[in-house]
Amino acid sequence: MSSNSDTRCTNYDVCRSEDKALRGGLCRKCRGRADRTTEQTPHIITPAEQIERDRELVRARGDLAAVRLKYGEALKSLDRVEHELAAVTAMAQGVAPLEITPKESSGTSEATVVIVASDWHIEESVGAEVGGLNRYNLEIAESRAKNFFASSLRLVRLLKQDVTIHTIVLALLGDFITNDIHEEQVEKNSLTPTNAIITAQNWLIGGVEFLLEHTDCDIVLPCHSGNHARTTKSTRFGTENGHSLEFLMYLHMAAYFRHEPRVKFLIAEGMHSYLNIYGQTIRFHHGHAIKYAGGVGGIYIPVNKAIGQWDKGRRADLDVFGHYHQLIFAPKFVCNGSLIGYNSFALAIKADYERPQQALFMIDKKRGKTAMWPVLMKGDQ
């Protein structure tokens, strides 16, 4: 930068004595010359300075991206917590489980039959990938669905010979379709998700009408969405129903039967629903919240751990769920089988081979859970 001696006029003393507006020892004229000289000689940035500036810019951009990411995650977490809080609040305010009470005198035997329907996966195809142990397609699925309701009716009639039955609980616990949530299923499924859910709905409506026609029982339907009917890539427990084709199916079925006094739908808003039968609390859910990835002990350990935790919030005498394609009647739970039978999922979780079957059991008003039977599909293995 130029010094004052380089920019002052030749007669500096005269300038200084005549010009009282001095800045930095210079008169106006000399100061203006100094300013112009400075503007004409800009600072040249060295390579080292430029590198440091670039590094600071990169760091600043990285910090900004991190802040934006954290902010986005915070918004997602806040939205999820708000939805979960709203669901918990609604459940806390609206807990009014349906109660099935005895209609006969204390000296007369009476019971309620529970039929469990889940894991039908109607549009999925099964064949060579399980070594010929099972075969499944849309035609076989329809046949098995018809056999399921016909076989259930035969068992109900058999039970009614010795005990009075006024109510059938038909638990619809989800995964009636496979959907295309995984790429391989797009290739294996015989129907699109929309057509599959419509088909499943028609079969279930037909089954309910079949039971209404051939029995004099009231029918209560606890309804839960499975993990396969979702419209999202991953499972969302807090907002599951808002992204479930099965939830829509249940709502439409309830509207279809709205004028039928013998039918009552209990469409779950959350993960669990509760039904009181003769003082015993039954907890229904699909079962996908129980984490199991294979093991020698089977699903017993993770199921009992989950039940123990859930019982701390609200105790149930019996849990009824599906998802694992294994029919198990245990003291504290009933795990439903499947209509599809042994498939690649059962092979992947190392489940025992099992024929297509669903669960049926009876809640006696005095003895509790009794008469635990598999509902087998006529003509299947």
Steps between C-alpha positions, in 0.01 A plus 500: 500500500634852418632721783388858572823638348408343164163675484561854637540800273839659431420806707385301803543783752277732296234229463510429867474865600222582255289180533360447845317177409784261555458124523799295602724805447379558144295777344193422292692499175777278625255269681298452184818405313582246774153343483519463123840341526371248754198404282726436204716253690267220633631228730601188308383178673772242527436130422529413868239762591266375226533140622417606855197698378380198301543275802294739712229503232489120484481479878219754506306313233549171688379658823194638319417160349533335842271760656242449224516122546456529876214742453326265258540207736371712788189588300440132418546402865266775613236392250533136608481586869195719444321218316594249766390734777170559324448124466588436864270782612216369288546147631517620859178698462314243294580167666163329496560142392207294387397256770337167424288400799317172567148471365421172673449433870799401712392136491504483121820448304585786268798596290625731224686365199804692375600445136824661386561599138837643396796464267312393189728680248246420234683631189841348578624195311690216669669212325853380434667737748382282791605173343151386406375508861218735409323642197295819503339731249182709477281200414634296792462801729131534414445129560672514837303811603173321426619191688603717795148633553336164430731316742452769765124458473529123546707548817254760637210263440694222674558720804138616508391141561632518857514870585289807433672743263351841433805683365776429248809719512653508151838668547636649178867555581652618175733402217216386279707627209874487431524836320807610305706645785796288388629483143480121470130508588424714197616206288323230703162659570206426273305820585584864554458622860170675425348197328635272771341699784166511315513124451586438866214726604250311285611166641474622861158656444386174348630310802317724748177465303552122496526490883197729535293274275596171662509597869287703736805653667603863527836568333760733650796588280818643655696640203873568477724602213801288420840622393462393135204718401686825566548766234838611641840343447557435869262421787361799689356396833380845608306570179453148367128521426547818301716304255315165496283355224355254753381783725302636204368150432373465857327839486327402178393165642357672808303734273376200299361331813382819673134392485566146628427499877683169556834635375731732695839620375778598741751671271817563696638854501833393649722197529278317750130451556335341801191286534350392829342155482338380823746706705807386306691768309615398153763716328501485119775623266668394178825396669760691296606709802649182651857470375621152409761400243532128553648296781482166677240615753257617234278799560418412864772715659443824302122459524502453878740794541271724294191388690675567830578858395151566362341361816674774700280751321181298470475139597339240274418139576570389144677644194377399154710585195630370168794607282730203565308239296517255791199363686582498871261463793698614807373581850539878450460533125359358178711546188304444182612294203459609141284431199794524261688227684874440485668768286829686460429710812459190719813358344694822573405516870575126533146415602391140524318368195128549551196428289253782425287544811328760716412509869165435667446482874225547753472725805279326754331730749624283788817330374655762273690393187407147393440294184806621305482368145675561169269588213639285219439553131316210336701337223832657612784267585 
